Amino acid sequence: MNNAYPPHRSITVARRALIVQRVLVDGWTSAKAAAVFGVSERQVDVWVADFRRSGMTSLRRAPGKTLAAQILHLTILRLVHGIASRIAGALRRRRLRTRLPQPLPMRRFNDDRRNRD
């Protein structure tokens, strides 16, 4: 039996909905749906589980946008953003420290000496 699947191709929302319908409504097994539609059995199981958890919104979501992928992306994004903002703040403070404005010299007028009491 050949378990090799064709190269990954884009599965439309309608096709994912049809696969999920075949499994949940028509009673097909994941293996049968995977064989008929040319996708992996594991992918069919993921789509069915997402549909049970999130309903119709899971079908519209991009196939790679799983909860784990979103958490990983947010975690890394926050970490990188935090590091970048710390570096930018340190550079800003260093630049301000080196370029402090010099005080203006005070001018003395002759009138100042006369008004002393």
Beta strands, then each sheet from edge to edge (+ up, - down):
end
